Amino acid sequence: MLTFEDEGTVGSSSQGDSGNEGVKKRFQGKDKRLINCNAVDVNQLMPLKYKWAWEHYLNGCANNWLPTEVPMSKDIEFWKDNKLTADERRVIMRNLGFFSTAESLVGNNIILAIFKHVTNPEARQYLLRQAFEEAVHTHTFHYIVESLSLNQGEVFNMYNEVNTIHNKDEFEMKLTADVLAPGFSTETFEGAQKFLSNLIGYYIIMEGIFFYSGFVMILSFHRQNKMTGIGEQFQYILRDETIHLNFGIDLINGIKEENPHLWTPEFQAQILDLIKEAVELEYKYAADCLPNGILGLSAPMFREYVQHIADRRLERIGLKPIYGSKNPFPWMSETIDLGKEKNFFETRVTEYQTAASLNW
């Protein structure tokens, strides 16, 4: 039996066709809104209203993987035999320090903040999948740290001890704090805008901007056949994060479409301010990781890159680009496109046949 808070109870077959037609109409209407759906008290998946959410879920499942399936023997040899320079080791350590806590922040935000307020069932289905993937990513950094016999306290406490990491994490936690406050609701105008800010902060900024400098740095090692185990795991994470980003953009745009009154000029200006602040935080992080150039990378290149991807993210949520910077790392697009190839990795991970079906 399905109970509707504002429209009575859907009873047995004695209601006849008229009762069934009523259920059909309700499901096609507000009952499956992305937020503020108060009508049905179960996660009634079918019929689907937003097929894009279900497709993101299926794409996530097609990319199923675990870090322990990626061999680390070559990485261990590189690390222990001092085949990396001090500057190269710094880049790897800084990125392990950032990602190890950032993935947890994203996972906590999904479970504690987003899931409660997203009321569309197919979108919730994807959020469940994403939460699992965030756990896998956190597992990945534990696996890397353990494999290389790194100091766990040093890596996992960088968010407290390295300012450029702390500042990015603090930026994100402020957005979560509003949604986690007692009595928070998306049913008010202010609450719905706060929730939209949270989604933009985590999907557009954290996963769409903050993560991408790290992807460039680590995958630059992989391109030169260094630390290939870590590189392969980051390639898988990049594929996951690309789907996360695409889902987040669809979710944000869907909420905008359902609630156009939220997308005020003042709110858009606030979002632009957030993006600008994030770009500066990410550049400072890149400069901290790269006090000296390595592997053809330099800190100034990352200012241009972060501005470039920020413009791309702005465009996808309906805002005009503000930087006009070019992409200094065109090979990153090629790396994402590798998801379409059967031989994505040269390891046993290629046995995941369905991974080649991802639609980027």
Protein Blocks (a to p, Z undefined) as FASTA:
>chain_A
ZZdfknojaddfknommlmmmmmmmmmmmmlcfbhpakbccdcfbacfblmlmmmmmmmm
mmgccfklpcfklmmmmmmnopacfklmmmmmmmmmmmmmmmmmmmmmmmmmmmmmmmbf
klmmmmmmmmmmmmmmmmmmmmmmmmnopafklmmmmmmmmmklmmmmmmmmmmmmmmmp
ghiafkbmklmmmmmmmmmmmmmmmmmmmmmmmmmmmmmmmmnopakllmmmmmmmmmmm
mmmmmmmmmmmmmmmmmmmmlmgfklmmmmmmmmmmmmmmmmmmmmmmmmbccehiafkl
mmmmmmmmmmmmmmmnopacfklpacfblmlmmmmmmmmpmklpacfklmmmmlmmpcZZ
